[in-house]
Amino acid sequence: MLELEKVTKRYGRKRVLEDVSVSFQPGLNLLIGPSGAGKSTLLRLIATAEKPNGGVIKWAGKAGAQSALRRTLGYAPQAVDLPEDLTAREFALHVAALKGLDLGAADKQFGAITDAIGLHADINNRIASFSGGMRRRLIFAQALLGAPRLLALDEPTAELDGETARKLGALILERAREAIVVMTTHLADELAPHAVSVLRVEGGRVSPAQAGALAA
C-alpha cells in the first residue's frame, strides 16, 4: 500500500497541496481535477521526483522508504527531456540498467511493449527523429520495464490517436491487476469503471470524486 499522511507541497509562498492524507490500493487509481490543481505535483511526490515540505509518504507501511519504492517504481511524467542522440532501445536499456534489471529480460520486455503500442518498428531509430506521440509511447514503455509494483502515470495517452490510446489503456489495466497504478488521463470517463478509486485534486486537497463529476 502507498500512503500519504498530511502531505504538503509549496513553491515559495504558493501552497499546491495542503495536508493531503490518502492511501492507494492495488488497482487503478485515477486523479481528476482542473488544470493546475496539483495532479502532476502529487505524482512527482509519489515518484520521489520531489520531496514534500511536510507530512509523510509511506510505502508498504514504512516512512522514508524511498530506496525501496524506487526499486519497484515505474514513472511516466508528462514532460521529460529525452536523450536525443540515443536510439529508443538504447534509452530503454539505460533505464533498465538504472533500475538494476536483467538487461536481456528487459530488452525482450521492451520489444513486447513497443510491439503492443505500435512503436517496435522505430526502436532502433534515434529519439531526435521521434514525433511527440512517439516520445509519449517511449516514456510509457520505459515506465513498464521490470513489471513495477507502483506506476505513476501523468497523461500517458496525451498526443496519441484513439486506437493507440486504447492500446495503452489495455496495458495499464493489465498491470493494474497486480500493481498500484496512480494516473491522470483525459480518458477518465472510459477508465473509471475499472478503477478502484477516483480522486479529485482541487484547492490543494484530495478527496473522493462525486458520482458524475469526472469532467475537469
Summary of the structure (lengths in Angstrom):
residues: 216
radius of gyration: 16.9
end to end distance: 26.9
largest distance: 47.6
contacts: 670
relative contact order: 0.21
helix: 37%
strand: 29%
